[in-house]
Amino acid sequence: MIRRLAALCLALPLAAAAQTSPSPEPAAPAAQPPAASGAPAAEPAAAAAPPRSPGVTFEWGGWFQTHAWRTFGGVNANGTGSTDLPLFAVQGRDTAGVSVRQSRIRAAVGLPTDGLLRGASAKGLVEVDFMGPVASDDASLPAVRLRHAWMAVTWKELANLTFTAGQTWSLFGGPNVALSLAHVAVPRFAGAGYLYRRAPQLRLGAETSGPVVLSAQVAALAPYDRPKSAGVLVGERSGFPDVEGRVAVAVRPGGKPLLEVGASGRYGREVYFLDGAGRDETVEGWGASVDARVEVPHLTVMGAGFIGTALGAYQSVAPEVRFTTDGAVAPATPKSLAVSAVRSMGLWVQGVVTPIPVLQGFVGYGIEEPREADLPATATVVNRNQQVSGGAILSLTSRWRVSTEVTWYLTNTQDWFRRNSTQVELGSLYAF
């Protein structure tokens, strides 16, 4: 009896320790576009042992994001009506607030291939946040918004050949995203040199392996655009998908990223209905971009630049087109006589310094400048938009980070007026 009691006393603490020991924590999810192979980030966790039968596996994750802001001067709210994420300066009063709408939930999914597809691996991602329209003008009642919903099939033995189907980031503009804890739903420098878009698409990509990696991707995207003509999206009226591609070279000595340089482009069509019987007019949109990222000990520098026409779907501050009307002849009922694409160009760059592992400091600049001769004569149309932003991020734990950020918005409009405002933000992001 005494021996049994002694054995029981030893077994109980060991069993308790086994139950309370934390498992290794996964890396915090990164708010960035798809990897070079064409399959977006957020890999599903590999099973510890082969399952008895093929099945779907899930790895849930996301983050709790909260940030407070104070603006000094007017700012333009983004398309969802959220005044905490401005794109450019406007005339207006100071504002302040707190938001949690950039919090998100994601599920990385491992997909069975049933031994088919020549041994390919399959995975997927579904991700939502809370940046949809608010109910009854109550910012605490936002609608859920779908960000990503895609699946990808990869053949590693065939130069990582990857086929992706679903909604995710576009290729145009490159994969780099400016560092920020306050701007994770609408990225920093949006409307001022950073172009981004998520759209349903079919994508094919491949990349080599080794210290020097070559990659190439091509995609056909749903022709979604902001404007409508005769009640139909102008891109869909064209009957032609948006086509994009990107090629890149990356240097990764010892598997560690050192340098990546890429070039990307896009082509699309839009069809507008003009006044008069059967008067459809097609506008061709195109774009070219270069991007780069350099990582050395304690320092990362990244950025991109672009030129193009009809880029409104990419959160450009420039309107996609300009209409010519007969307003001078019939000001009460003007008719659209012609339509032409608006050209624009821009760039952004950011440097991130990491003096110690738990602290990051960053500063960056972005600018977009539409071609003034292409713009409508409307007084409030933006013909130059700039952002200067900096801040610091402190890691409290491996999953919890806090930040302070300051951004200066400087905007010129067609009425020759120059507007500016400053926004101060405090951010908190806990990844799970």
N, C-alpha and C positions, 0 to 999 in steps of 0.2 A: 504493500500500500504506500509506504513512504517513497519507494522508487517511482511509482506511478505519479504521485503528487509532484515530485521533483521534475519528472519529465514534462508534466503538464505546465508547470511554472516556466520552464524554458521555452516550450513551444508557443505559448500565448504571445509573448513579446515579439518573437520572430514572425508570427503570423500577422500581427498588427503592423509591423514595419513593412511587410510585403504589401499590405493593402494601402498604406499611406504614402509609399515612395512615389514621387511624381514621375511620369513617363517623360521622355525627351520631348521638348516643345518644338513644333514645326516652325520654320522661318516665317516671319510676318509677311503677309501678301504685299506685293509691290504693285503700285498703281501705274502700270505701263503697258504699252501695246504688245502684240504678239511677238514671239521670239523670231529669230532670223529664219528658222526652218519653216515658218508659216503656221505653226501651232502655237496659240497664245500661251502665256505663262499660266501658272497654277496647276502643277502636275498632280494627278491623283496619287495618293499614297499606295506604294506597292504592298501587296498582301504579304504577311509574315510567312505564310506557307501556301502552297498551291491549293486552291479550293477543290473540294471533291467533284464539283461540277461547275461549268462556266456560269458566271452570273455577273450582275452589275454591282460595282462597289462605289461607295460614296465617301468623300471627305468634306465635311462642312467647315466653313470658315467665314471670315469677314472682319469687320471692325466696327467699334463704337467710336464715332467721331463727333466732337463738340467743338465749336469755336465761337468766340465772342468778337465783335468788331465795333469800331468807332470810326466814322468817316468825317473828314473835315472838307466840306464841299460836296456838291452833288455827284452821284455816280449813276450809270445806266445799269438797270437790272438785266439779267440774262433772260433768255426766252421763256424760262419757267416762272418768271415773276419773283425770283428770289433776290432781294436787295443786298444780301450778304455776299454775292458773287458778281461784282460789277465788271463790265467790259471796257467802259471808257467814261470820261468825265462829262458831266452835263451841268446845266444851270440848276441849282437846287440847294436845299438846306442840308445841314449836317444830319447824320443818322447814327443809330447805335442799336445793337441787338445781339441775340444769341441764337444759334442754330444747331440742330442735330441731323438735318436732312441729308447730309452726305454720308451718314452711316450706311453700311451695305451688308448684304448676306450673299454668300456664294457657295455653290456646291460643285466640287471637282468630281467628275464621274469616270470610273474605269469601265469600259465597254467590252463585252466579250465579242470575239470574232468567230467563235465556233470552229477554230482550226482552219478556217478558210483564209482567203486574201493573202496566200503565200506567207503566212506567219507574221503578218502586220500586227502592230499594236494599235488600239483605238482608245480614245479618251474624249471627254467633253467638259463643258463648263456652262453653268447657268448662274447669272449674277444679277441682282436687283439692288436699287437704292431707293431713296425716298425724295427724289428731286422732281416728281411729277407735280401737276397743278394742285394748289391747296383748295380745300373745301370752304366755301363761304368766307373767303378772304382770311381764314384762320391759319396762320403759319404752322400751328401745332397739329394740323390735320392734312398732311401732304399725301398725295397718291403715290403708290409704288410705281417705279419706272424700270423697265427692262433695259439692262445695259448689254449683257452678252448672253448668247444662247447658241453654242456651236459644238460640233463634233469634228474630230480630226483622226485620220488614219495615217500611220507612219510606217514606212519600210526602211529600217535602219541600214540593212545591207545594201540598199540602193541609194547611197548618198543621202540618207535621211529624207527620202522623197515623202512629202506630206501633202495629203489632200484634206482641205478644210471646207466644211459646209455649215453655214449659219451666220449669225450676226456677231460681228466683232469689229476691231479697228480696221481702218483702211490702210493701204500701203503708202499712199502719197504723203510726203512729209517726214517719213522715217519713224523709228520706234522710240526715240528719246522723249522723255517728259520731264519738265522742270520740277525740281524738288520743292515740295510745299506740303504742310499739314492742313493749312486753311483752305487751299484750293485743290481738292482731289476729284470733285465731280466736274467742275469747269476748270480745266488746268490753268495754271499761272501762264500769263502772256497770251491767253486766248483773246482774239481780236487785235493783238499787237504783235503779229509775227508768228504765232503758233497756230497751225492749222490742224484740226482734228475732226474725225467723223467716225461714227459706228454705223454699219449698214449690213443688211443681209447680203451674202456673197458666196461665190464658189472660188476657191483659191488653190493653187498648186505651187509648191515650193520645194527646194532642195538645197543642201549645203554639204560641203566637204568637212573633213575632220583634220586635226593636227594643229600645229602652232600657227599656221596661216589658213584661215577659213574663207572660202568663197561661197556666197549664197546668192540665190535668185528666186524671185517670186513673181507670179502673175495672177490677177484676179479679175473676175467680172462681178461688179456690184450692182445692186438694185438702183435704178436711176431715180433716187429720191432727191428732190430739190425743195427749197422753201416755197417758191411761188407756184400758183396755179393759174391755168388759162382755161377758160370755159369750164371751170369746175374740176379740172383734172391736173395732177402734178405735171409740170412741163417736161420733166425727164421721162415720165411714163408715156406721155403723148408722142415721144420720139420713136418708141418701139425699139430702142437701142440701149443696151446696158452700159454703165460706166466701166471703162477698162483701165486698169492700173498695173504698174509693175515696179519692182525695185531690185537693184543689184547692189551687193556690198562686199567689202573685203574687211576681215577682222584679223588682228594679230593678238594671239593668246599664248604667250610663252608659258610653258608649264601648266596650261589650262587656265591661267589667270588673264582676264581681259586687260589689254593695254591700249588698243586703238581699234576703232571701227569707223569706216567711212562708207557712205552709201549715196546712191542717186536713185531718184524715183520720178515717175511721171504719171499723168492721167489724161484720159480723153473721154468726153461725153457730149451728148447732144440734148438740146431743149427745143421744144416746138411751142410757139406762142400763137394764139389766135388774135389776129388784128381785125379792126372794123372793116366790114365789107364782105361780100359773099365769097366763101372759100379762100380766105386770105390767111393761110398758115405760113409762118416764117420760122426756119430752123436756125438756131444759134449754136455754134460749136464752141465747147469749152475745153480748155487744155491747161496743163500745169507741168512745171518742172521744178524739182527740188533737190538740194544736196543736204546731207546731214553728217555729223561727226560726233565722236565721243572719245575722249582721252582720259585714261585712269592711271595715275601714278601714285606712289605712297602719299597719303594725306591730301590728295588733290584730285578732283574730277572736273573736267571742263566739257560741256556739251552744248549743242545748238543745231540750228538748221536755218536755211534760207529758201525762198521760193519766188517764182514769178508765174503768172497765169491769168486766165480770163474765166469769167462766170464761175467764181469760186465760193459763192454764197453758202452752198451746202456744207462747206468746211469751216463754218463759223467765222468767215471773213467779215470785216466791218464794211466792205464794199458791197453795194447791191450787185446782183448778178448781171442785170441788163439795164439799159436806159431806153425809154420809149420816146419816140418823136410823135407829137400830136399836132392837131390843127387848132390848138387852144387860142391862138391869136385871131383865128377867123371866127370860131364859135366857142368863146370862153365858157358859156353856160353848159354846153354838151360837147366837150372835146372828144375827138376820135383818135385812136392809135393808128398811126400811118406806117411806122417802121419801128424796129427794135434792133439794138446793137449790144454786144457784150461789153462788160466793164473789165478793164485790165487792172491788176494790182500786183504788188510785190511787197516782201517783208522778210524779216529775220528775227531770230531770238538767240540769246547765248546766256549761259549761266555757269558760274564757277562755284564749286562746293569744297570747302576745306574741312578736314577732320583731324584736328590737332590731337584729340584723344578719342578712343572708341565710342564714348558715350556722348560726344558733343560734335555737332556739325554747324558750321557757319556758311552762309551762301549769299550771293549777290548776282543779279542778272538784269538784262535789258532786252526789251522787245519793241519792234516798230512794224507797222503796216502802213503803206502809202499807196492808195489807189491812184490810178492815172486820172488827174483832175479833168483833163479834156473829155474823158469818157463819162464822167459823173452827171447825174441829173442836176439841174440848177436849183434844186430844193435847198433852202438855207441851212437846214440842220444835218445834211448828209456829211459824213465824216470823210475828209480827204487826207488826214494823217492822224494816227493814233499811236501813242507811246506809253510804255510802262517801265518804271525803274523800281526794282523790288529787292529786298534783302531781309535776312532774319537769321535765327538760330534755332536749332532743334536739340533738345536734351532727352536722352533715353533714361527714363526712371527705372525700367526693367527691360527684359529682353523683348517684351511685347507692348509696353506702354511708353509713348513718347509725347512730349509737350513742346510747343513752339511759340515764339513771338515773331511776327512778321510786319513789315512796313512797306507799303507800295504807293508810289506816286503815279497818278494818271494824268497824262497831258494830251489833249485832244484839240485838233483844228477842224473846223467845219467850213462849208461852202460860203457861209456869210462872213468869212474872214475873221471870225471870232475864235479866240484861243481860251479854252477852258481847262482848269486843272483841279484836282482834288487829291487828298491823301487818305489812305485807309490803314489803320492799325488793327492787327488781329492777334488774338491769343488762341492757340489750337491745342487740342488733346485728341490722340488717336490710340486706341487699344485694340490690337489685332488678336483675333482668337481663331 
